[in-house]
Amino acid sequence: MGNTLATGIIGLGILGSEYARFLGARPEVRVVAVADVRPEAAERVAAEIGAAAYTDFREMLRRHALDLAVVATPDPLHREPTAAALEAGVPNIIQEKPLATTVEDAEAICEAVERRRARLFVNYANRANPLDVASRYVIQEGLLGRVVYGEVRLDDNICVPRQLWGGRSQEWAAGSSTAHFLLSHVVDLLRWYFAPAEVRQVYAISQREALGYTPDVYDAYLTFDSGLKVRVKAEWIKHIDELVEFYLCFSGSEGTLVYNKRPGFGTAAGWRANLSRKVATGELLRHQEALHARGVNVGALLHRPDPAAGQLAAGGGELVPALEFRGLGGQTLMSLVGHLVDAIVEGTLTPRSWQHNGPLPTHLDGLKQTQVVAAIIRSAETGRTVEV
Ligand SMILES: NC(=O)c1ccc[n+]([C@@H]2O[C@H](COP(=O)([O-])OP(=O)(O)OC[C@H]3O[C@@H](n4cnc5c(N)ncnc54)[C@H](O)[C@@H]3O)[C@@H](O)[C@H]2O)c1
């Protein structure tokens, strides 16, 4: 490795083009080559950033001694380019999520990473959203008590499976599903929020009524080894005004987190954690300060909830400490990638820019995520509960 990371990007669609722009502007990185089976995509991106264009990633890997390969091919096509880059001796890989769409592919990738003593990071971009950092913080600090139940909905507009990839959309969506494309994000976030807890059991349903060529929805109950149960649901048949809706809520023995990650009809984006009443004012301010240090500008408040609906009022009573943020958390597709580059440059899983947030996601996180998503699909197909 010279002063900069000689980098090649494989797959130059929506995400690959973002990588080219983002990495092309990073001083530690030199994007020397790009590859896509569509020559027009390869040539367009290559011209934009001054790299060599290839239609065959194997040829690219033969011609360039890369320090870093980025793999951003469609969901079911990650194994081949990642394995080829590892066999060519590339020591660092950044791969798009999901790690794979089958456990067999995920295991093969992991075997190759370990055998080549390489490093592979998966771009689970949600981890870099400041409000997800805050969610993980309040859960890990026990500020909600013991979290016992949660609900996560991540839905796409129906224009995603129909139009997002132009004329390739139907084929793209048919090769993936909301389980691979959307629940991969959710499963990774949950594993990260609730670490070291792991999903042990899955029960799921699915259906193909609206689209036909791909399931409309996966709706699953995940049971963790900690006893935590979370319902996770992702559909892509919504005729809504937004591209994405994303809602998370977790109830603990002493508090609740409500997180509207994306706004929807009549719903503003925002994050609110009503904390355990045991959290004293000084402690509340200390947690606020700790989140400020992590780049999350949350407000701290003491309030007296007074739940009422019409003539029904249950009575709030005590003062409750809370942390909140109103608005969007400020996530982009590349939010995590800067930290992944820092990790490669510093030779660590927790670079200085990421030191408070646990290790960055590797192939092993990718394998766990793939196993859980595969269990969701198997459960939906068989109608049975599946052990992970
Ligand atoms: N991290 C995130 O938040 C996020 C968001 C959206 C998509 N993604 C993921 O990024 C990946 C790419 O998605 P996309 O939307 O950019 O798809 P895309 O179809 O726009 O891009 C994929 C590209 O790979 C190319 N390709 C296919 N087979 C190839 C091969 N053998 N060699 C070289 N190139 C090949 C295609 O021609 C296409 O240009 C997917 O796995 C997707 O789930 C991640």
PDBQT file of the ligand as one rigid body, heavy atoms in Angstrom, charges set to zero:
ROOT
HETATM    1  N1  LIG A 401     -26.243   0.782   1.658  1.00  0.00    +0.000 N 
HETATM    2  C1  LIG A 401     -27.407   1.260   1.206  1.00  0.00    +0.000 C 
HETATM    3  O1  LIG A 401     -28.093   2.036   1.875  1.00  0.00    +0.000 OA
HETATM    4  C2  LIG A 401     -27.896   0.808  -0.129  1.00  0.00    +0.000 A 
HETATM    5  C3  LIG A 401     -28.899   1.516  -0.801  1.00  0.00    +0.000 A 
HETATM    6  C4  LIG A 401     -29.304   1.059  -2.041  1.00  0.00    +0.000 A 
HETATM    7  C5  LIG A 401     -28.721  -0.084  -2.585  1.00  0.00    +0.000 A 
HETATM    8  N2  LIG A 401     -27.761  -0.763  -1.886  1.00  0.00    +0.000 N 
HETATM    9  C6  LIG A 401     -27.158  -1.993  -2.419  1.00  0.00    +0.000 C 
HETATM   10  O2  LIG A 401     -26.166  -1.692  -3.380  1.00  0.00    +0.000 OA
HETATM   11  C7  LIG A 401     -26.090  -2.753  -4.340  1.00  0.00    +0.000 C 
HETATM   12  C8  LIG A 401     -26.208  -2.154  -5.727  1.00  0.00    +0.000 C 
HETATM   13  O3  LIG A 401     -27.480  -1.562  -5.841  1.00  0.00    +0.000 OA
HETATM   14  P1  LIG A 401     -27.789  -0.486  -6.973  1.00  0.00    +0.000 P 
HETATM   15  O4  LIG A 401     -29.088   0.121  -6.615  1.00  0.00    +0.000 OA
HETATM   16  O5  LIG A 401     -26.605   0.385  -7.152  1.00  0.00    +0.000 OA
HETATM   17  O6  LIG A 401     -27.962  -1.461  -8.234  1.00  0.00    +0.000 OA
HETATM   18  P2  LIG A 401     -27.706  -1.100  -9.772  1.00  0.00    +0.000 P 
HETATM   19  O7  LIG A 401     -28.356  -2.160 -10.554  1.00  0.00    +0.000 OA
HETATM   20  O8  LIG A 401     -28.042   0.328 -10.010  1.00  0.00    +0.000 OA
HETATM   21  O9  LIG A 401     -26.118  -1.256  -9.907  1.00  0.00    +0.000 OA
HETATM   22  C9  LIG A 401     -25.499  -2.498  -9.991  1.00  0.00    +0.000 C 
HETATM   23  C10 LIG A 401     -24.530  -2.473 -11.168  1.00  0.00    +0.000 C 
HETATM   24  O10 LIG A 401     -23.805  -3.702 -11.207  1.00  0.00    +0.000 OA
HETATM   25  C11 LIG A 401     -23.618  -4.034 -12.564  1.00  0.00    +0.000 C 
HETATM   26  N3  LIG A 401     -23.282  -5.461 -12.667  1.00  0.00    +0.000 N 
HETATM   27  C12 LIG A 401     -24.095  -6.540 -12.614  1.00  0.00    +0.000 A 
HETATM   28  N4  LIG A 401     -23.371  -7.685 -12.751  1.00  0.00    +0.000 NA
HETATM   29  C13 LIG A 401     -22.076  -7.298 -12.852  1.00  0.00    +0.000 A 
HETATM   30  C14 LIG A 401     -20.862  -7.996 -13.013  1.00  0.00    +0.000 A 
HETATM   31  N5  LIG A 401     -20.824  -9.335 -13.055  1.00  0.00    +0.000 N 
HETATM   32  N6  LIG A 401     -19.706  -7.289 -13.129  1.00  0.00    +0.000 NA
HETATM   33  C15 LIG A 401     -19.732  -5.941 -13.090  1.00  0.00    +0.000 A 
HETATM   34  N7  LIG A 401     -20.856  -5.222 -12.934  1.00  0.00    +0.000 NA
HETATM   35  C16 LIG A 401     -22.010  -5.884 -12.821  1.00  0.00    +0.000 A 
HETATM   36  C17 LIG A 401     -24.918  -3.652 -13.242  1.00  0.00    +0.000 C 
HETATM   37  O11 LIG A 401     -24.753  -3.498 -14.634  1.00  0.00    +0.000 OA
HETATM   38  C18 LIG A 401     -25.225  -2.332 -12.536  1.00  0.00    +0.000 C 
HETATM   39  O12 LIG A 401     -24.685  -1.211 -13.213  1.00  0.00    +0.000 OA
HETATM   40  C19 LIG A 401     -27.228  -3.725  -3.977  1.00  0.00    +0.000 C 
HETATM   41  O13 LIG A 401     -26.715  -4.816  -3.279  1.00  0.00    +0.000 OA
HETATM   42  C20 LIG A 401     -28.146  -2.881  -3.120  1.00  0.00    +0.000 C 
HETATM   43  O14 LIG A 401     -28.905  -3.610  -2.180  1.00  0.00    +0.000 OA
HETATM   44  C21 LIG A 401     -27.340  -0.323  -0.705  1.00  0.00    +0.000 A 
ENDROOT
TORSDOF 0
